[in-house]
């Protein structure tokens, strides 16, 4: 839970800064929070994951462009670029390198047939692609205000992610193979009576 909140730290600060100021201040705060988060990980010797590098790069590039050109369109593209990048990595890893990245991430915790791992990998890619498209719609369709986009970015995309994780968990439960080495041993007295 601590890691989850830590990863959300820049997003939470972005939201608060937007509520008290504007999109440009919020963007600057998110960049500073992302850099601060990275420095803290380095200073404390904690593992810096690939997702941290990707997140920091995207916020610095798109947030920096937002501030440099004083154009909020760049920061509005940021969630889409991030999600589509994740989708591309998942699909590209499987198609071009034969590596299922979801299996690599979760394979030590879950034992499933290869075909199910492939479905999991592609379902996450589809989820990221759809989330990125939804972000573009809310950001640029003209049907929503900037404030509504910020709320969608912070709460809507998070709610979609949580719902998807719950649905994935239910689906995974049906496909997981039980590892016999992890099965509970029978009580000693039940063996004696059989």
Backbone as CSV, one residue per row, in Angstrom:
resi,resn,N_x,N_y,N_z,CA_x,CA_y,CA_z,C_x,C_y,C_z
1,UNK,0.830,-1.204,0.000,0.000,0.000,0.000,0.875,1.270,0.000
2,UNK,1.990,1.215,0.774,2.885,2.373,0.829,3.460,2.683,-0.546
3,UNK,3.845,1.607,-1.272,4.417,1.791,-2.608,3.385,2.412,-3.546
4,UNK,2.136,1.946,-3.447,1.055,2.466,-4.284,0.874,3.964,-4.048
5,UNK,0.829,4.375,-2.770,0.676,5.792,-2.432,1.892,6.602,-2.853
6,UNK,3.067,6.000,-2.705,4.303,6.672,-3.116,4.289,6.944,-4.618
7,UNK,3.850,5.955,-5.392,3.784,6.121,-6.848,2.746,7.165,-7.257
8,UNK,1.704,7.332,-6.431,0.660,8.325,-6.719,1.033,9.745,-6.283
9,UNK,2.103,9.882,-5.529,2.497,11.165,-4.938,2.499,12.329,-5.943
10,UNK,3.180,12.226,-7.112,3.149,13.346,-8.066,1.749,13.663,-8.575
11,UNK,0.928,12.622,-8.783,-0.435,12.825,-9.275,-1.292,13.559,-8.242
12,UNK,-1.151,13.181,-6.986,-1.904,13.840,-5.908,-1.508,15.311,-5.806
13,UNK,-0.202,15.573,-5.866,0.263,16.965,-5.798,-0.189,17.766,-7.022
14,UNK,-0.204,17.124,-8.193,-0.706,17.769,-9.409,-2.152,18.217,-9.195
15,UNK,-2.970,17.302,-8.680,-4.387,17.591,-8.448,-4.564,18.742,-7.461
16,UNK,-3.845,18.702,-6.336,-3.971,19.755,-5.317,-3.505,21.107,-5.855
17,UNK,-2.386,21.104,-6.570,-1.879,22.364,-7.131,-2.857,22.946,-8.143
18,UNK,-3.484,22.076,-8.946,-4.471,22.555,-9.911,-5.664,23.195,-9.202
19,UNK,-6.128,22.554,-8.124,-7.296,23.074,-7.395,-7.010,24.441,-6.773
20,UNK,-5.762,24.676,-6.368,-5.416,25.941,-5.724,-4.830,26.975,-6.681
21,UNK,-4.457,26.539,-7.898,-3.852,27.487,-8.832,-4.345,27.218,-10.256
22,UNK,-3.450,26.761,-11.139,-3.847,26.492,-12.525,-3.051,25.315,-13.080
23,UNK,-3.289,24.992,-14.344,-2.672,23.826,-14.979,-1.158,23.951,-15.064
24,UNK,-0.667,25.182,-15.224,0.774,25.375,-15.371,1.506,25.196,-14.036
25,UNK,0.925,25.716,-12.977,1.492,25.495,-11.644,1.432,24.012,-11.306
26,UNK,0.308,23.380,-11.594,0.142,21.949,-11.312,1.183,21.125,-12.069
27,UNK,1.449,21.510,-13.308,2.441,20.799,-14.116,3.836,20.946,-13.513
28,UNK,4.184,22.174,-13.118,5.496,22.407,-12.495,5.633,21.602,-11.198
29,UNK,4.570,21.558,-10.420,4.577,20.791,-9.158,4.744,19.298,-9.449
30,UNK,4.065,18.789,-10.468,4.172,17.364,-10.810,5.589,17.012,-11.266
31,UNK,6.205,17.894,-12.050,7.587,17.661,-12.480,8.518,17.632,-11.268
32,UNK,8.377,18.632,-10.398,9.216,18.697,-9.197,9.007,17.466,-8.313
33,UNK,7.744,17.041,-8.170,7.441,15.862,-7.341,8.045,14.599,-7.945
34,UNK,7.973,14.476,-9.268,8.546,13.308,-9.944,10.053,13.254,-9.779
35,UNK,10.704,14.404,-9.922,12.158,14.464,-9.745,12.523,14.198,-8.286
36,UNK,11.752,14.809,-7.364,11.994,14.592,-5.930,11.828,13.127,-5.549
37,UNK,10.823,12.498,-6.100,10.562,11.086,-5.848,11.747,10.235,-6.305
38,UNK,12.272,10.575,-7.466,13.403,9.853,-8.046,14.661,10.028,-7.187
39,UNK,14.904,11.265,-6.754,16.059,11.551,-5.897,15.942,10.788,-4.584
40,UNK,14.726,10.746,-4.011,14.516,10.035,-2.755,14.803,8.540,-2.913
41,UNK,14.352,7.946,-4.032,14.625,6.529,-4.289,16.128,6.272,-4.367
42,UNK,16.832,7.162,-5.082,18.288,7.035,-5.215,18.968,7.168,-3.861
43,UNK,18.583,8.201,-3.101,19.228,8.494,-1.818,19.015,7.394,-0.791
44,UNK,17.859,6.751,-0.841,17.562,5.707,0.146,17.964,4.316,-0.347
45,UNK,18.508,4.234,-1.554,18.962,2.948,-2.081,17.842,2.007,-2.481
46,UNK,16.642,2.545,-2.654,15.504,1.720,-3.062,15.601,1.428,-4.564
47,UNK,14.967,0.346,-4.961,15.000,-0.057,-6.372,14.251,0.956,-7.230
48,UNK,14.878,1.340,-8.324,14.225,2.221,-9.302,13.766,1.323,-10.448
49,UNK,12.448,1.213,-10.583,11.878,0.319,-11.581,11.788,1.018,-12.935
50,UNK,11.633,0.210,-13.981,11.507,0.755,-15.337,10.333,1.726,-15.427
51,UNK,9.240,1.428,-14.711,8.072,2.317,-14.761,8.403,3.692,-14.174
52,UNK,9.292,3.740,-13.164,9.701,5.041,-12.619,10.444,5.864,-13.674
53,UNK,11.360,5.199,-14.395,12.111,5.892,-15.456,11.162,6.417,-16.536
54,UNK,10.241,5.558,-16.964,9.312,5.942,-18.038,8.432,7.102,-17.575
55,UNK,7.857,6.981,-16.371,6.999,8.033,-15.827,7.726,9.362,-15.730
56,UNK,8.936,9.331,-15.183,9.710,10.566,-15.024,10.026,11.185,-16.384
57,UNK,10.454,10.350,-17.332,10.784,10.867,-18.667,9.590,11.543,-19.319
58,UNK,8.423,10.892,-19.242,7.224,11.433,-19.903,6.764,12.722,-19.224
59,UNK,6.790,12.772,-17.884,6.350,14.002,-17.208,7.324,15.150,-17.466
60,UNK,8.627,14.855,-17.512,9.604,15.922,-17.766,9.460,16.440,-19.196
61,UNK,9.325,15.532,-20.168,9.221,15.955,-21.577,7.909,16.701,-21.831
62,UNK,6.764,16.097,-21.469,5.473,16.711,-21.781,5.151,17.865,-20.830
63,UNK,5.533,17.720,-19.571,5.350,18.825,-18.632,6.256,19.996,-18.983
64,UNK,7.497,19.666,-19.347,8.438,20.721,-19.759,7.947,21.475,-20.981
65,UNK,7.404,20.741,-21.961,6.861,21.384,-23.169,5.664,22.265,-22.819
66,UNK,4.850,21.807,-21.873,3.699,22.606,-21.421,4.156,23.946,-20.868
67,UNK,5.188,23.914,-20.036,5.687,25.143,-19.420,6.450,26.008,-20.421
68,UNK,7.269,25.377,-21.252,8.075,26.113,-22.225,7.215,26.862,-23.238
69,UNK,6.193,26.179,-23.762,5.336,26.784,-24.788,4.047,27.375,-24.218
70,UNK,3.891,27.276,-22.906,2.691,27.760,-22.208,1.435,27.252,-22.919
71,UNK,1.437,25.916,-23.131,0.343,25.266,-23.860,-0.029,23.982,-23.122
72,UNK,-1.232,23.948,-22.564,-1.661,22.804,-21.754,-1.918,21.545,-22.565
73,UNK,-1.931,21.643,-23.900,-2.175,20.454,-24.731,-1.126,19.376,-24.472
74,UNK,0.108,19.789,-24.217,1.175,18.805,-24.001,0.908,17.946,-22.760
75,UNK,0.545,18.581,-21.665,0.310,17.819,-20.429,-0.952,16.956,-20.565
76,UNK,-1.892,17.402,-21.381,-3.095,16.604,-21.599,-2.790,15.341,-22.411
77,UNK,-1.743,15.398,-23.225,-1.320,14.228,-23.992,-0.543,13.235,-23.128
78,UNK,-0.006,13.699,-22.005,0.899,12.878,-21.191,0.318,11.518,-20.776
79,UNK,-0.915,11.434,-20.211,-1.436,10.110,-19.835,-1.577,9.169,-21.035
80,UNK,-1.990,9.719,-22.171,-2.158,8.895,-23.366,-0.819,8.349,-23.829
81,UNK,0.179,9.208,-23.901,1.504,8.761,-24.329,2.028,7.683,-23.383
82,UNK,1.872,7.907,-22.089,2.336,6.943,-21.090,1.614,5.598,-21.254
83,UNK,0.283,5.629,-21.355,-0.487,4.393,-21.495,-0.185,3.687,-22.818
84,UNK,-0.068,4.442,-23.906,0.216,3.816,-25.192,1.640,3.269,-25.238
85,UNK,2.540,3.903,-24.512,3.901,3.385,-24.404,3.894,2.037,-23.681
86,UNK,3.144,1.959,-22.574,3.028,0.689,-21.852,2.406,-0.391,-22.745
87,UNK,1.347,-0.028,-23.487,0.696,-0.993,-24.385,1.680,-1.482,-25.444
88,UNK,2.450,-0.565,-26.012,3.429,-0.923,-27.052,4.519,-1.835,-26.506
89,UNK,4.964,-1.565,-25.281,6.000,-2.397,-24.661,5.476,-3.818,-24.439
90,UNK,4.233,-3.928,-23.960,3.652,-5.254,-23.719,3.486,-6.041,-25.019
91,UNK,2.940,-5.382,-26.051,2.715,-6.062,-27.330,4.043,-6.300,-28.046
92,UNK,4.892,-5.275,-28.089,6.185,-5.401,-28.768,7.082,-6.443,-28.138
93,UNK,7.087,-6.494,-26.809,7.901,-7.497,-26.125,7.518,-8.908,-26.530
94,UNK,6.228,-9.150,-26.681,5.738,-10.486,-27.050,5.961,-10.766,-28.536
95,UNK,5.571,-9.817,-29.402,5.644,-10.053,-30.848,7.067,-10.094,-31.385
96,UNK,7.922,-9.181,-30.919,9.250,-9.059,-31.505,10.341,-9.796,-30.741
97,UNK,10.130,-10.008,-29.448,11.182,-10.652,-28.652,10.718,-11.951,-28.001
98,UNK,9.434,-12.296,-28.176,8.917,-13.525,-27.599,8.874,-13.517,-26.080
99,UNK,8.866,-12.323,-25.496,8.869,-12.206,-24.032,7.535,-11.676,-23.549
100,UNK,6.925,-12.405,-22.662,5.672,-11.977,-22.062,6.026,-11.204,-20.794
101,UNK,5.894,-9.884,-20.843,6.341,-9.053,-19.726,5.460,-9.197,-18.490
102,UNK,4.186,-9.520,-18.677,3.326,-9.761,-17.511,3.788,-11.018,-16.771
103,UNK,4.201,-12.031,-17.525,4.728,-13.250,-16.901,6.026,-12.938,-16.166
104,UNK,6.848,-12.098,-16.790,8.116,-11.719,-16.145,7.862,-10.970,-14.836
105,UNK,6.845,-10.102,-14.829,6.520,-9.318,-13.632,5.875,-10.160,-12.528
106,UNK,4.990,-11.087,-12.919,4.172,-11.787,-11.926,4.414,-13.289,-11.859
107,UNK,5.294,-13.801,-12.707,5.492,-15.242,-12.829,5.947,-15.946,-11.565
108,UNK,6.624,-15.238,-10.692,7.082,-15.879,-9.456,5.947,-16.020,-8.437
109,UNK,4.860,-15.264,-8.642,3.748,-15.285,-7.684,2.566,-16.118,-8.166
110,UNK,2.456,-16.290,-9.487,1.294,-16.985,-10.060,1.790,-18.030,-11.057
111,UNK,1.197,-19.209,-11.000,1.555,-20.292,-11.917,0.363,-20.554,-12.838
112,UNK,0.526,-20.196,-14.137,-0.564,-20.366,-15.097,-0.005,-20.912,-16.403
113,UNK,-0.864,-21.497,-17.234,-0.427,-21.966,-18.555,0.019,-20.780,-19.433
114,UNK,0.956,-21.009,-20.369,1.452,-19.941,-21.249,0.348,-19.201,-22.016
115,UNK,-0.671,-19.912,-22.469,-1.750,-19.261,-23.234,-2.492,-18.242,-22.373
116,UNK,-2.640,-18.532,-21.091,-3.322,-17.603,-20.191,-2.442,-16.384,-19.933
117,UNK,-1.131,-16.617,-19.805,-0.216,-15.480,-19.652,-0.298,-14.556,-20.864
118,UNK,-0.406,-15.146,-22.059,-0.511,-14.325,-23.270,-1.795,-13.503,-23.264
119,UNK,-2.911,-14.123,-22.853,-4.172,-13.380,-22.772,-4.061,-12.236,-21.770
120,UNK,-3.413,-12.495,-20.644,-3.226,-11.463,-19.623,-2.396,-10.304,-20.180
121,UNK,-1.320,-10.639,-20.849,-0.435,-9.634,-21.436,-1.191,-8.745,-22.425
122,UNK,-1.934,-9.383,-23.337,-2.661,-8.620,-24.354,-3.850,-7.860,-23.762
123,UNK,-4.475,-8.407,-22.730,-5.606,-7.690,-22.128,-5.129,-6.398,-21.461
124,UNK,-3.948,-6.441,-20.836,-3.396,-5.208,-20.260,-3.041,-4.208,-21.359
125,UNK,-2.513,-4.692,-22.463,-2.192,-3.796,-23.583,-3.459,-3.122,-24.110
126,UNK,-4.542,-3.897,-24.260,-5.816,-3.335,-24.728,-6.338,-2.315,-23.720
127,UNK,-6.248,-2.648,-22.424,-6.691,-1.719,-21.395,-5.935,-0.389,-21.496
128,UNK,-4.616,-0.454,-21.631,-3.818,0.771,-21.727,-4.166,1.563,-22.990
129,UNK,-4.391,0.858,-24.089,-4.742,1.553,-25.330,-6.085,2.278,-25.184
130,UNK,-7.085,1.586,-24.637,-8.419,2.191,-24.466,-8.363,3.364,-23.487
131,UNK,-7.621,3.210,-22.387,-7.493,4.302,-21.410,-6.858,5.526,-22.044
132,UNK,-5.839,5.306,-22.874,-5.195,6.427,-23.567,-6.150,7.128,-24.515
133,UNK,-6.961,6.339,-25.223,-7.949,6.920,-26.141,-9.009,7.706,-25.375
134,UNK,-9.462,7.162,-24.240,-10.444,7.876,-23.418,-9.882,9.205,-22.918
135,UNK,-8.620,9.204,-22.535,-7.997,10.446,-22.089,-8.037,11.497,-23.190
136,UNK,-7.713,11.093,-24.419,-7.745,12.044,-25.542,-9.154,12.591,-25.755
137,UNK,-10.146,11.714,-25.632,-11.526,12.150,-25.821,-11.918,13.193,-24.777
138,UNK,-11.626,12.911,-23.522,-12.006,13.845,-22.451,-11.196,15.141,-22.573
139,UNK,-9.933,15.025,-22.958,-9.062,16.208,-23.030,-9.373,17.109,-24.224
140,UNK,-9.719,16.511,-25.376,-9.759,17.312,-26.607,-11.078,17.309,-27.372
141,UNK,-12.104,16.600,-26.898,-13.355,16.528,-27.664,-14.151,17.833,-27.629
142,UNK,-13.862,18.677,-26.643,-14.629,19.913,-26.493,-15.873,19.733,-25.636
143,UNK,-16.107,18.514,-25.175,-17.283,18.236,-24.351,-17.015,18.392,-22.853
144,UNK,-15.754,18.588,-22.490,-15.377,18.646,-21.073,-14.496,19.861,-20.809
145,UNK,-14.612,20.406,-19.605,-13.759,21.528,-19.212,-12.393,20.997,-18.780
146,UNK,-11.463,21.912,-18.624,-10.132,21.527,-18.148,-10.207,20.895,-16.757
147,UNK,-11.055,21.456,-15.906,-11.227,20.928,-14.555,-11.797,19.510,-14.599
148,UNK,-12.740,19.268,-15.505,-13.295,17.917,-15.644,-12.234,16.947,-16.144
149,UNK,-11.364,17.414,-17.047,-10.274,16.555,-17.513,-9.346,16.193,-16.355
150,UNK,-8.991,17.174,-15.518,-8.111,16.900,-14.369,-8.763,15.870,-13.457
151,UNK,-10.053,16.026,-13.178,-10.755,15.049,-12.338,-10.752,13.661,-12.980
152,UNK,-10.938,13.610,-14.301,-10.911,12.330,-15.009,-9.523,11.710,-14.940
153,UNK,-8.506,12.534,-15.154,-7.116,12.058,-15.117,-6.785,11.464,-13.752
154,UNK,-7.209,12.141,-12.696,-6.862,11.699,-11.343,-7.787,10.588,-10.852
155,UNK,-9.102,10.772,-10.994,-10.049,9.819,-10.410,-10.626,8.836,-11.429
156,UNK,-10.947,9.317,-12.622,-11.558,8.448,-13.630,-10.628,7.344,-14.089
157,UNK,-9.403,7.722,-14.463,-8.449,6.714,-14.914,-8.064,5.762,-13.778
158,UNK,-7.995,6.300,-12.555,-7.680,5.447,-11.400,-8.813,4.457,-11.143
159,UNK,-10.066,4.925,-11.241,-11.218,4.034,-11.042,-11.242,2.949,-12.113
160,UNK,-10.942,3.316,-13.358,-10.882,2.327,-14.433,-9.806,1.283,-14.158
161,UNK,-8.659,1.740,-13.682,-7.560,0.830,-13.363,-7.956,-0.142,-12.249
162,UNK,-8.561,0.382,-11.186,-8.975,-0.475,-10.072,-10.029,-1.490,-10.513
163,UNK,-10.995,-1.046,-11.313,-12.022,-1.955,-11.827,-11.392,-3.046,-12.689
164,UNK,-10.463,-2.654,-13.530,-9.790,-3.629,-14.397,-8.995,-4.636,-13.571
165,UNK,-8.309,-4.176,-12.542,-7.539,-5.079,-11.674,-8.469,-6.074,-10.973
166,UNK,-9.618,-5.604,-10.502,-10.582,-6.499,-9.849,-11.084,-7.555,-10.840
167,UNK,-11.454,-7.125,-12.044,-11.925,-8.065,-13.060,-10.829,-9.056,-13.445
168,UNK,-9.595,-8.559,-13.559,-8.460,-9.433,-13.870,-8.260,-10.475,-12.761
169,UNK,-8.391,-10.047,-11.520,-8.206,-10.965,-10.382,-9.244,-12.082,-10.416
170,UNK,-10.491,-11.722,-10.717,-11.546,-12.730,-10.808,-11.263,-13.701,-11.953
171,UNK,-10.841,-13.172,-13.073,-10.529,-13.997,-14.240,-9.315,-14.882,-13.974
172,UNK,-8.281,-14.324,-13.339,-7.072,-15.089,-13.051,-7.348,-16.247,-12.098
173,UNK,-8.255,-16.029,-11.149,-8.589,-17.071,-10.184,-9.060,-18.349,-10.850
174,UNK,-9.738,-18.223,-11.996,-10.256,-19.396,-12.702,-9.155,-20.147,-13.446
175,UNK,-8.046,-19.455,-13.728,-7.010,-20.045,-14.583,-5.741,-20.457,-13.855
176,UNK,-5.617,-20.088,-12.606,-4.377,-20.391,-11.902,-4.279,-21.879,-11.590
177,UNK,-3.075,-22.420,-11.802,-2.802,-23.811,-11.444,-2.252,-23.806,-10.030
178,UNK,-2.707,-24.751,-9.227,-2.192,-24.816,-7.858,-0.829,-25.475,-7.882
179,UNK,0.134,-24.879,-7.201,1.479,-25.416,-7.102,1.479,-26.470,-5.997
180,UNK,1.728,-27.761,-6.344,1.653,-28.808,-5.332,2.640,-28.605,-4.187
181,UNK,3.756,-27.962,-4.436,4.744,-27.747,-3.373,4.244,-26.758,-2.328
182,UNK,3.206,-25.972,-2.689,2.680,-24.980,-1.753,1.407,-25.470,-1.053
183,UNK,0.975,-26.676,-1.382,-0.242,-27.207,-0.759,0.013,-27.472,0.719
184,UNK,-1.020,-27.283,1.529,-0.886,-27.528,2.965,-0.794,-29.023,3.217
185,UNK,0.127,-29.459,4.086,0.206,-30.898,4.376,-1.014,-31.353,5.166
186,UNK,-1.362,-32.625,4.995,-2.482,-33.188,5.758,-2.082,-33.286,7.223
187,UNK,-3.013,-33.059,8.147,-2.679,-33.239,9.566,-2.255,-34.687,9.822
188,UNK,-1.311,-34.869,10.728,-0.757,-36.197,11.006,-1.810,-37.193,11.464
189,UNK,-2.769,-36.773,12.296,-3.755,-37.724,12.829,-4.723,-38.206,11.754
190,UNK,-4.950,-37.414,10.679,-5.866,-37.860,9.625,-5.234,-38.992,8.830
191,UNK,-3.878,-39.015,8.729,-3.195,-40.090,8.013,-3.280,-41.395,8.797
192,UNK,-3.228,-41.276,10.110,-3.246,-42.481,10.946,-4.587,-43.212,10.840
193,UNK,-5.685,-42.471,10.698,-7.016,-43.085,10.678,-7.424,-43.568,9.300
194,UNK,-6.647,-43.230,8.244,-7.065,-43.637,6.907,-6.491,-44.982,6.523
